[in-house]
Every structure is written in structure tokens, then in C-alpha cells.
């Protein structure tokens, strides 16, 4: 989150995500309050913030085509972090 612009960080911190709010104005007031409180300092991470980082080694993509001759492509990560693209039989 720290890589995001400060305004985005403030919005994430102010928003009770997916919950009903009274108004947009109330949300904007919350952003302004947080900006005032943390002016000149790093913003704290939201208490419920979390995430996952997936590092895929193999990804397969499939696109349906007529007569069952689908396109299947497999991407495999090489040791140098580049991707090897392989076409698979349907």
C-alpha cells in the first residue's frame, strides 16, 4: 500500500469497505480528518489490511474454438524469470 499515492492511501484508510455509509460527504470528511491527523507523517496501514502475493511457476490459458480444436497455451517460468510459451494439444 505504501507505493500508492498518498490520496489513495488516505482513501483506503478512511473507507469502511463494502459497508453502508451515510453519505459521500461523511467519507470525504473522514479523509480530511485523517489527512489533518497524519500531516507530515507516514500513514498507518488499515487494521484490516492484508493481501496475497502469488508467484506462479506455470499458467495455462485456454480459448474455446469450433470443432474442439481449442487453443491451449502454457506459460512456464524459466530460471531467468522469463516465460516459456508452449502450445498444448486440446
C-alpha positions as CSV (number, residue, x, y, z in Angstrom):
1,X,0.0,0.0,0.0
2,X,2.9,2.4,0.6
3,X,3.6,2.5,-3.1
4,X,0.2,4.1,-3.8
5,X,-0.2,7.9,-4.0
6,X,-1.0,9.5,-0.6
7,X,-4.6,10.3,-1.6
8,X,-5.2,6.6,-2.4
9,X,-3.7,5.6,1.0
10,X,-5.9,8.1,2.8
11,X,-9.0,6.7,0.9
12,X,-8.1,3.1,1.8
13,X,-7.7,4.1,5.4
14,X,-10.9,6.1,5.6
15,X,-13.2,3.7,3.9
16,X,-15.1,1.0,5.8
17,X,-15.0,-1.0,2.6
18,X,-18.3,-2.6,1.4
19,X,-20.2,-1.2,4.4
20,X,-23.2,1.2,4.2
21,X,-22.2,4.8,4.7
22,X,-24.4,7.9,5.5
23,X,-23.1,9.9,2.6
24,X,-20.1,10.7,0.3
25,X,-19.6,13.9,2.4
26,X,-19.1,11.8,5.5
27,X,-16.5,9.8,3.8
28,X,-14.8,12.9,2.4
29,X,-14.8,14.4,6.0
30,X,-13.1,11.2,7.3
31,X,-10.4,11.6,4.6
32,X,-9.8,15.2,5.6
33,X,-9.7,14.3,9.3
34,X,-7.1,11.6,8.6
35,X,-5.0,13.9,6.4
36,X,-5.0,16.6,9.2
37,X,-4.1,14.0,11.9
38,X,-1.3,12.5,9.9
39,X,0.0,15.6,8.2
40,X,3.7,15.3,7.6
41,X,3.9,11.7,8.7
42,X,3.6,8.3,7.1
43,X,0.0,6.9,7.2
44,X,-0.7,3.8,9.2
45,X,-1.8,0.7,7.4
46,X,-5.6,-0.1,7.8
47,X,-6.1,-2.6,10.7
48,X,-7.9,-5.0,8.4
49,X,-5.5,-4.7,5.5
50,X,-4.0,-7.8,4.1
51,X,-3.2,-9.5,0.9
52,X,-1.6,-12.3,-1.0
53,X,1.3,-12.3,-3.4
54,X,1.2,-15.2,-5.9
55,X,4.3,-16.2,-7.7
56,X,3.1,-18.5,-10.4
57,X,5.5,-21.0,-12.0
58,X,3.0,-22.3,-14.5
59,X,-0.1,-20.7,-16.0
60,X,-2.3,-22.3,-18.6
61,X,-4.8,-20.3,-20.8
62,X,-7.5,-21.9,-22.8
63,X,-9.7,-20.4,-25.6
64,X,-12.6,-22.3,-27.0
65,X,-12.8,-22.8,-30.7
66,X,-15.1,-24.7,-33.0
67,X,-14.8,-28.4,-33.5
68,X,-13.0,-28.9,-30.2
69,X,-9.7,-27.5,-31.7
70,X,-9.3,-25.2,-28.7
71,X,-6.2,-23.1,-28.2
72,X,-4.3,-24.0,-25.1
73,X,-1.2,-22.1,-24.1
74,X,1.0,-22.9,-21.2
75,X,3.4,-20.3,-19.8
76,X,6.2,-21.7,-17.6
77,X,8.7,-19.5,-15.7
78,X,12.3,-20.1,-16.6
79,X,15.2,-19.8,-14.2
80,X,15.9,-16.3,-15.6
81,X,12.3,-15.3,-14.7
82,X,11.3,-15.1,-18.4
83,X,8.3,-17.1,-19.6
84,X,8.5,-20.1,-22.0
85,X,5.2,-20.3,-24.0
86,X,4.2,-23.7,-25.1
87,X,1.2,-24.7,-27.3
88,X,-0.7,-27.8,-25.9
89,X,-2.9,-30.1,-27.8
90,X,-6.6,-29.6,-26.9
